[in-house]
């Protein structure tokens, strides 16, 4: 196999595809005009639950968010 095969530029820059895609998505969202910009920014938020395990049993889950609490 040839070592000079084409490599995606995001890989050559040392990024993963997820990182590259998140950067592109942020750029697109920031270029939008109102009211589309605020609508897109609200869809960007992610919420998830976390459960700790003690003695092989899940404890009560807590709701977490990727946005910092203000």
Biopython code that builds the backbone (N, CA, C, O; Angstrom):
import numpy as np
from Bio.PDB.StructureBuilder import StructureBuilder

atoms = [
    (1, "UNK", "N", (0.847, -1.175, 0.000)),
    (1, "UNK", "CA", (0.000, 0.000, 0.000)),
    (1, "UNK", "C", (0.891, 1.235, 0.000)),
    (1, "UNK", "O", (1.913, 1.263, 0.685)),
    (2, "UNK", "N", (0.523, 2.223, -0.739)),
    (2, "UNK", "CA", (1.338, 3.434, -0.859)),
    (2, "UNK", "C", (1.207, 4.292, 0.389)),
    (2, "UNK", "O", (0.115, 4.446, 0.936)),
    (3, "UNK", "N", (2.321, 4.847, 0.832)),
    (3, "UNK", "CA", (2.294, 5.683, 2.030)),
    (3, "UNK", "C", (1.895, 7.117, 1.718)),
    (3, "UNK", "O", (1.619, 7.893, 2.633)),
    (4, "UNK", "N", (1.860, 7.477, 0.450)),
    (4, "UNK", "CA", (1.503, 8.844, 0.092)),
    (4, "UNK", "C", (0.043, 8.940, -0.356)),
    (4, "UNK", "O", (-0.310, 9.797, -1.167)),
    (5, "UNK", "N", (-0.793, 8.062, 0.174)),
    (5, "UNK", "CA", (-2.220, 8.075, -0.152)),
    (5, "UNK", "C", (-2.852, 9.361, 0.379)),
    (5, "UNK", "O", (-2.375, 9.952, 1.348)),
    (6, "UNK", "N", (-3.911, 9.772, -0.262)),
    (6, "UNK", "CA", (-4.608, 10.993, 0.144)),
    (6, "UNK", "C", (-5.168, 10.821, 1.552)),
    (6, "UNK", "O", (-5.814, 9.818, 1.856)),
    (7, "UNK", "N", (-4.916, 11.794, 2.392)),
    (7, "UNK", "CA", (-5.398, 11.787, 3.767)),
    (7, "UNK", "C", (-6.342, 12.973, 3.911)),
    (7, "UNK", "O", (-6.022, 14.067, 3.447)),
    (8, "UNK", "N", (-7.504, 12.783, 4.546)),
    (8, "UNK", "CA", (-8.389, 13.934, 4.762)),
    (8, "UNK", "C", (-7.651, 15.031, 5.530)),
    (8, "UNK", "O", (-6.853, 14.750, 6.424)),
    (9, "UNK", "N", (-7.931, 16.281, 5.168)),
    (9, "UNK", "CA", (-7.188, 17.382, 5.787)),
    (9, "UNK", "C", (-7.425, 17.480, 7.277)),
    (9, "UNK", "O", (-6.536, 17.920, 8.006)),
    (10, "UNK", "N", (-8.621, 17.076, 7.765)),
    (10, "UNK", "CA", (-8.865, 17.138, 9.210)),
    (10, "UNK", "C", (-7.994, 16.121, 9.938)),
    (10, "UNK", "O", (-7.569, 16.360, 11.068)),
    (11, "UNK", "N", (-7.727, 14.985, 9.293)),
    (11, "UNK", "CA", (-6.844, 13.980, 9.897)),
    (11, "UNK", "C", (-5.397, 14.470, 9.868)),
    (11, "UNK", "O", (-4.651, 14.279, 10.829)),
    (12, "UNK", "N", (-5.006, 15.105, 8.757)),
    (12, "UNK", "CA", (-3.650, 15.638, 8.641)),
    (12, "UNK", "C", (-3.409, 16.748, 9.659)),
    (12, "UNK", "O", (-2.276, 16.959, 10.091)),
    (13, "UNK", "N", (-4.476, 17.460, 10.047)),
    (13, "UNK", "CA", (-4.353, 18.521, 11.050)),
    (13, "UNK", "C", (-4.360, 17.972, 12.472)),
    (13, "UNK", "O", (-4.238, 18.734, 13.431)),
    (14, "UNK", "N", (-4.503, 16.648, 12.616)),
    (14, "UNK", "CA", (-4.468, 16.033, 13.943)),
    (14, "UNK", "C", (-5.804, 16.041, 14.652)),
    (14, "UNK", "O", (-5.852, 15.891, 15.873)),
    (15, "UNK", "N", (-6.901, 16.216, 13.909)),
    (15, "UNK", "CA", (-8.239, 16.241, 14.510)),
    (15, "UNK", "C", (-8.964, 14.938, 14.232)),
    (15, "UNK", "O", (-8.617, 14.198, 13.311)),
    (16, "UNK", "N", (-9.978, 14.671, 15.044)),
    (16, "UNK", "CA", (-10.899, 13.590, 14.722)),
    (16, "UNK", "C", (-12.016, 14.179, 13.865)),
    (16, "UNK", "O", (-12.181, 15.397, 13.792)),
    (17, "UNK", "N", (-12.770, 13.309, 13.226)),
    (17, "UNK", "CA", (-13.862, 13.801, 12.390)),
    (17, "UNK", "C", (-14.922, 14.503, 13.230)),
    (17, "UNK", "O", (-15.522, 15.478, 12.778)),
    (18, "UNK", "N", (-15.160, 14.020, 14.445)),
    (18, "UNK", "CA", (-16.157, 14.641, 15.331)),
    (18, "UNK", "C", (-15.737, 16.066, 15.675)),
    (18, "UNK", "O", (-16.566, 16.976, 15.652)),
    (19, "UNK", "N", (-14.457, 16.270, 15.994)),
    (19, "UNK", "CA", (-13.959, 17.615, 16.298)),
    (19, "UNK", "C", (-14.120, 18.530, 15.092)),
    (19, "UNK", "O", (-14.583, 19.663, 15.224)),
    (20, "UNK", "N", (-13.740, 18.041, 13.923)),
    (20, "UNK", "CA", (-13.879, 18.812, 12.692)),
    (20, "UNK", "C", (-15.338, 19.166, 12.426)),
    (20, "UNK", "O", (-15.649, 20.303, 12.073)),
    (21, "UNK", "N", (-16.226, 18.202, 12.594)),
    (21, "UNK", "CA", (-17.632, 18.453, 12.330)),
    (21, "UNK", "C", (-18.235, 19.422, 13.340)),
    (21, "UNK", "O", (-19.101, 20.217, 12.977)),
    (22, "UNK", "N", (-17.801, 19.378, 14.598)),
    (22, "UNK", "CA", (-18.276, 20.339, 15.607)),
    (22, "UNK", "C", (-17.809, 21.747, 15.283)),
    (22, "UNK", "O", (-18.572, 22.699, 15.447)),
    (23, "UNK", "N", (-16.578, 21.902, 14.829)),
    (23, "UNK", "CA", (-16.069, 23.224, 14.445)),
    (23, "UNK", "C", (-16.883, 23.783, 13.277)),
    (23, "UNK", "O", (-17.271, 24.951, 13.286)),
    (24, "UNK", "N", (-17.137, 22.941, 12.272)),
    (24, "UNK", "CA", (-17.928, 23.385, 11.112)),
    (24, "UNK", "C", (-19.347, 23.759, 11.522)),
    (24, "UNK", "O", (-19.879, 24.764, 11.051)),
    (25, "UNK", "N", (-19.962, 22.971, 12.387)),
    (25, "UNK", "CA", (-21.329, 23.258, 12.832)),
    (25, "UNK", "C", (-21.386, 24.580, 13.594)),
    (25, "UNK", "O", (-22.326, 25.355, 13.417)),
    (26, "UNK", "N", (-20.383, 24.844, 14.443)),
    (26, "UNK", "CA", (-20.351, 26.119, 15.174)),
    (26, "UNK", "C", (-20.198, 27.291, 14.220)),
    (26, "UNK", "O", (-20.834, 28.327, 14.411)),
    (27, "UNK", "N", (-19.374, 27.149, 13.206)),
    (27, "UNK", "CA", (-19.204, 28.219, 12.222)),
    (27, "UNK", "C", (-20.502, 28.506, 11.484)),
    (27, "UNK", "O", (-20.859, 29.666, 11.277)),
    (28, "UNK", "N", (-21.204, 27.462, 11.089)),
    (28, "UNK", "CA", (-22.470, 27.652, 10.379)),
    (28, "UNK", "C", (-23.504, 28.303, 11.283)),
    (28, "UNK", "O", (-24.206, 29.219, 10.855)),
    (29, "UNK", "N", (-23.611, 27.845, 12.534)),
    (29, "UNK", "CA", (-24.582, 28.437, 13.466)),
    (29, "UNK", "C", (-24.281, 29.910, 13.714)),
    (29, "UNK", "O", (-25.203, 30.718, 13.824)),
    (30, "UNK", "N", (-22.999, 30.269, 13.804)),
    (30, "UNK", "CA", (-22.644, 31.668, 14.046)),
    (30, "UNK", "C", (-22.882, 32.559, 12.833)),
    (30, "UNK", "O", (-22.978, 33.777, 12.978)),
    (31, "UNK", "N", (-22.979, 31.979, 11.646)),
    (31, "UNK", "CA", (-23.230, 32.760, 10.433)),
    (31, "UNK", "C", (-24.716, 33.015, 10.185)),
    (31, "UNK", "O", (-25.069, 33.849, 9.351)),
    (32, "UNK", "N", (-25.580, 32.311, 10.895)),
    (32, "UNK", "CA", (-27.014, 32.479, 10.682)),
    (32, "UNK", "C", (-27.490, 33.835, 11.185)),
    (32, "UNK", "O", (-26.912, 34.410, 12.107)),
    (33, "UNK", "N", (-28.559, 34.338, 10.560)),
    (33, "UNK", "CA", (-29.191, 35.579, 11.008)),
    (33, "UNK", "C", (-30.329, 35.236, 11.960)),
    (33, "UNK", "O", (-30.831, 34.111, 11.973)),
    (34, "UNK", "N", (-30.727, 36.223, 12.754)),
    (34, "UNK", "CA", (-31.847, 36.037, 13.675)),
    (34, "UNK", "C", (-33.120, 35.890, 12.871)),
    (34, "UNK", "O", (-33.200, 36.499, 11.804)),
    (35, "UNK", "N", (-34.100, 35.153, 13.280)),
    (35, "UNK", "CA", (-34.260, 34.364, 14.506)),
    (35, "UNK", "C", (-33.682, 32.954, 14.388)),
    (35, "UNK", "O", (-33.753, 32.177, 15.340)),
    (36, "UNK", "N", (-33.108, 32.618, 13.229)),
    (36, "UNK", "CA", (-32.608, 31.267, 13.005)),
    (36, "UNK", "C", (-31.399, 30.950, 13.874)),
    (36, "UNK", "O", (-31.184, 29.799, 14.254)),
    (37, "UNK", "N", (-30.611, 31.972, 14.187)),
    (37, "UNK", "CA", (-29.407, 31.762, 14.983)),
    (37, "UNK", "C", (-29.758, 31.290, 16.389)),
    (37, "UNK", "O", (-29.197, 30.301, 16.861)),
    (38, "UNK", "N", (-30.672, 31.974, 17.064)),
    (38, "UNK", "CA", (-31.028, 31.566, 18.426)),
    (38, "UNK", "C", (-31.723, 30.213, 18.436)),
    (38, "UNK", "O", (-31.557, 29.435, 19.376)),
    (39, "UNK", "N", (-32.498, 29.928, 17.400)),
    (39, "UNK", "CA", (-33.156, 28.626, 17.302)),
    (39, "UNK", "C", (-32.129, 27.505, 17.155)),
    (39, "UNK", "O", (-32.259, 26.455, 17.784)),
    (40, "UNK", "N", (-31.128, 27.723, 16.339)),
    (40, "UNK", "CA", (-30.079, 26.723, 16.151)),
    (40, "UNK", "C", (-29.237, 26.565, 17.415)),
    (40, "UNK", "O", (-28.828, 25.452, 17.745)),
    (41, "UNK", "N", (-28.976, 27.651, 18.119)),
    (41, "UNK", "CA", (-28.174, 27.580, 19.342)),
    (41, "UNK", "C", (-28.902, 26.830, 20.444)),
    (41, "UNK", "O", (-28.259, 26.167, 21.257)),
    (42, "UNK", "N", (-30.243, 26.916, 20.494)),
    (42, "UNK", "CA", (-30.975, 26.170, 21.517)),
    (42, "UNK", "C", (-30.987, 24.681, 21.210)),
    (42, "UNK", "O", (-31.031, 23.870, 22.136)),
    (43, "UNK", "N", (-30.948, 24.297, 19.933)),
    (43, "UNK", "CA", (-30.898, 22.878, 19.570)),
    (43, "UNK", "C", (-29.526, 22.276, 19.839)),
    (43, "UNK", "O", (-29.379, 21.055, 19.880)),
    (44, "UNK", "N", (-28.534, 23.118, 20.020)),
    (44, "UNK", "CA", (-27.169, 22.656, 20.235)),
    (44, "UNK", "C", (-26.981, 22.058, 21.633)),
    (44, "UNK", "O", (-26.083, 21.240, 21.831)),
    (45, "UNK", "N", (-27.803, 22.447, 22.594)),
    (45, "UNK", "CA", (-27.638, 21.999, 23.974)),
    (45, "UNK", "C", (-27.897, 20.498, 24.104)),
    (45, "UNK", "O", (-28.780, 19.948, 23.446)),
    (46, "UNK", "N", (-27.112, 19.848, 24.963)),
    (46, "UNK", "CA", (-27.229, 18.410, 25.175)),
    (46, "UNK", "C", (-27.462, 18.152, 26.661)),
    (46, "UNK", "O", (-26.772, 18.705, 27.518)),
    (47, "UNK", "N", (-28.440, 17.308, 26.948)),
    (47, "UNK", "CA", (-28.734, 16.908, 28.323)),
    (47, "UNK", "C", (-28.622, 15.386, 28.401)),
    (47, "UNK", "O", (-29.003, 14.678, 27.469)),
    (48, "UNK", "N", (-28.100, 14.898, 29.509)),
    (48, "UNK", "CA", (-27.950, 13.459, 29.685)),
    (48, "UNK", "C", (-28.021, 13.131, 31.163)),
    (48, "UNK", "O", (-27.840, 14.006, 32.009)),
    (49, "UNK", "N", (-28.285, 11.872, 31.474)),
    (49, "UNK", "CA", (-28.350, 11.464, 32.873)),
    (49, "UNK", "C", (-27.162, 10.568, 33.205)),
    (49, "UNK", "O", (-26.674, 9.814, 32.363)),
    (50, "UNK", "N", (-26.715, 10.670, 34.443)),
    (50, "UNK", "CA", (-25.573, 9.897, 34.921)),
    (50, "UNK", "C", (-26.020, 9.127, 36.160)),
    (50, "UNK", "O", (-26.613, 9.695, 37.077)),
    (51, "UNK", "N", (-25.732, 7.838, 36.176)),
    (51, "UNK", "CA", (-26.049, 7.012, 37.337)),
    (51, "UNK", "C", (-24.762, 6.417, 37.882)),
    (51, "UNK", "O", (-23.971, 5.834, 37.140)),
    (52, "UNK", "N", (-24.560, 6.570, 39.180)),
    (52, "UNK", "CA", (-23.419, 5.923, 39.820)),
    (52, "UNK", "C", (-23.836, 4.517, 40.205)),
    (52, "UNK", "O", (-24.995, 4.260, 40.529)),
    (53, "UNK", "N", (-22.869, 3.612, 40.165)),
    (53, "UNK", "CA", (-23.127, 2.217, 40.508)),
    (53, "UNK", "C", (-22.429, 1.877, 41.816)),
    (53, "UNK", "O", (-21.234, 2.130, 41.971)),
    (54, "UNK", "N", (-23.178, 1.300, 42.762)),
    (54, "UNK", "CA", (-22.636, 0.870, 44.048)),
    (54, "UNK", "C", (-23.083, -0.575, 44.268)),
    (54, "UNK", "O", (-24.272, -0.879, 44.179)),
    (55, "UNK", "N", (-22.157, -1.439, 44.548)),
    (55, "UNK", "CA", (-22.443, -2.867, 44.762)),
    (55, "UNK", "C", (-23.222, -3.466, 43.595)),
    (55, "UNK", "O", (-24.184, -4.207, 43.797)),
    (56, "UNK", "N", (-22.806, -3.145, 42.391)),
    (56, "UNK", "CA", (-23.409, -3.666, 41.151)),
    (56, "UNK", "C", (-24.865, -3.257, 40.965)),
    (56, "UNK", "O", (-25.608, -3.927, 40.248)),
    (57, "UNK", "N", (-25.282, -2.157, 41.609)),
    (57, "UNK", "CA", (-26.649, -1.658, 41.451)),
    (57, "UNK", "C", (-26.602, -0.161, 41.137)),
    (57, "UNK", "O", (-25.850, 0.583, 41.768)),
    (58, "UNK", "N", (-27.406, 0.283, 40.159)),
    (58, "UNK", "CA", (-27.404, 1.715, 39.827)),
    (58, "UNK", "C", (-28.095, 2.539, 40.901)),
    (58, "UNK", "O", (-29.107, 2.123, 41.464)),
    (59, "UNK", "N", (-27.548, 3.693, 41.174)),
    (59, "UNK", "CA", (-28.149, 4.632, 42.119)),
    (59, "UNK", "C", (-29.084, 5.572, 41.353)),
    (59, "UNK", "O", (-29.237, 5.438, 40.139)),
    (60, "UNK", "N", (-29.694, 6.502, 42.041)),
    (60, "UNK", "CA", (-30.624, 7.445, 41.406)),
    (60, "UNK", "C", (-29.864, 8.290, 40.370)),
    (60, "UNK", "O", (-28.824, 8.863, 40.693)),
    (61, "UNK", "N", (-30.374, 8.373, 39.128)),
    (61, "UNK", "CA", (-29.684, 9.141, 38.096)),
    (61, "UNK", "C", (-29.802, 10.652, 38.333)),
    (61, "UNK", "O", (-30.793, 11.134, 38.881)),
    (62, "UNK", "N", (-28.788, 11.371, 37.916)),
    (62, "UNK", "CA", (-28.818, 12.837, 37.990)),
    (62, "UNK", "C", (-28.769, 13.365, 36.576)),
    (62, "UNK", "O", (-28.041, 12.841, 35.732)),
    (63, "UNK", "N", (-29.554, 14.419, 36.313)),
    (63, "UNK", "CA", (-29.593, 15.040, 34.997)),
    (63, "UNK", "C", (-28.437, 15.992, 34.863)),
    (63, "UNK", "O", (-28.232, 16.841, 35.731)),
    (64, "UNK", "N", (-27.670, 15.873, 33.790)),
    (64, "UNK", "CA", (-26.507, 16.728, 33.529)),
    (64, "UNK", "C", (-26.715, 17.449, 32.218)),
    (64, "UNK", "O", (-27.558, 17.069, 31.406)),
    (65, "UNK", "N", (-25.937, 18.493, 32.023)),
    (65, "UNK", "CA", (-25.997, 19.276, 30.789)),
    (65, "UNK", "C", (-24.581, 19.622, 30.371)),
    (65, "UNK", "O", (-23.680, 19.702, 31.205)),
    (66, "UNK", "N", (-24.389, 19.826, 29.074)),
    (66, "UNK", "CA", (-23.058, 20.188, 28.597)),
    (66, "UNK", "C", (-22.821, 21.685, 28.690)),
    (66, "UNK", "O", (-21.710, 22.149, 28.433)),
    (67, "UNK", "N", (-23.845, 22.452, 29.052)),
    (67, "UNK", "CA", (-23.696, 23.895, 29.174)),
    (67, "UNK", "C", (-23.395, 24.246, 30.625)),
    (67, "UNK", "O", (-23.996, 23.665, 31.528)),
    (68, "UNK", "N", (-22.479, 25.182, 30.872)),
    (68, "UNK", "CA", (-22.172, 25.563, 32.250)),
    (68, "UNK", "C", (-23.345, 26.303, 32.888)),
    (68, "UNK", "O", (-24.018, 27.109, 32.246)),
    (69, "UNK", "N", (-23.568, 26.015, 34.141)),
    (69, "UNK", "CA", (-24.632, 26.692, 34.885)),
    (69, "UNK", "C", (-24.205, 28.082, 35.259)),
    (69, "UNK", "O", (-23.100, 28.272, 35.768)),
    (70, "UNK", "N", (-25.053, 29.063, 35.019)),
    (70, "UNK", "CA", (-24.709, 30.460, 35.332)),
    (70, "UNK", "C", (-25.406, 30.946, 36.565)),
    (70, "UNK", "O", (-25.226, 32.097, 36.964)),
]
sb = StructureBuilder()
sb.init_structure("model")
sb.init_model(0)
sb.init_chain("A")
sb.init_seg("    ")
for serial, (resi, resn, name, xyz) in enumerate(atoms, 1):
    if name == "N":
        sb.init_residue(resn, " ", resi, " ")
    sb.init_atom(name, np.array(xyz, "f"), 0.0, 1.0, " ", f" {name:<3s}", serial, name[0])
structure = sb.get_structure()
